[in-house]
Amino acid sequence: MANKTELLALEIGDKIAEGMGLYVVDAQYKKEAGKQFLRLFIDKEEGVGIDDCELFSRAFGEEIDKLDPIEMEYTLEVSSPGVDRKLKTEREFLHYIGRDVDVKLFKAKDGIKEFTGVLSGYDNGTVTVTCDNEVTLDVKEAAFIRLHFEF
């Protein structure tokens, strides 16, 4: 469940990202090693680079500084989600419908524990992946569901 700062960051980030052809995958506001971090993960169809992150970070930083909703000192970080990122939020699952995903289950289902297919649906914690057949499972059954990348 996102906290107020994360929800505000997503709201601001979505407005900025739309004009840049980007998508805000997630926002995290948390304390680590005694310091506060506000992290935004951005993506686009062809993938993001350092220039995308820098441009987004500047625009986002200016906008959030105008509002000044965070009372304590924090570090702003903007990056791509990375190839190993597990899909976690409803926002991510809905955005990535139609994309290939890798799935690893905690326990085999129909004799299969790992597979790749197209993310074809998401509804309230239940995901549907289409490969040779349609597999529907609770997200909690999966060790991970992440975007599939060919190298």
Salt bridges, closest charged atoms under 4 A:
GLU11 OE2 - LYS15 NZ 3.90
ASP14 OD1 - ARG91 NH2 2.36
ASP26 OD2 - ARG85 NH2 2.78
GLU32 OE2 - ARG39 NH1 2.93
GLU46 OE2 - LYS44 NZ 3.82
ASP52 OD1 - LYS44 NZ 3.12
GLU54 OE2 - ARG58 NH2 2.67
GLU63 OE1 - LYS66 NZ 3.62
GLU77 OE1 - ARG39 NE 2.59
GLU92 OE2 - ARG85 NE 2.84
ASP102 OD1 - HIS148 ND1 2.69
GLU141 OE1 - LYS109 NZ 3.97
GLU150 OE2 - HIS148 NE2 3.03
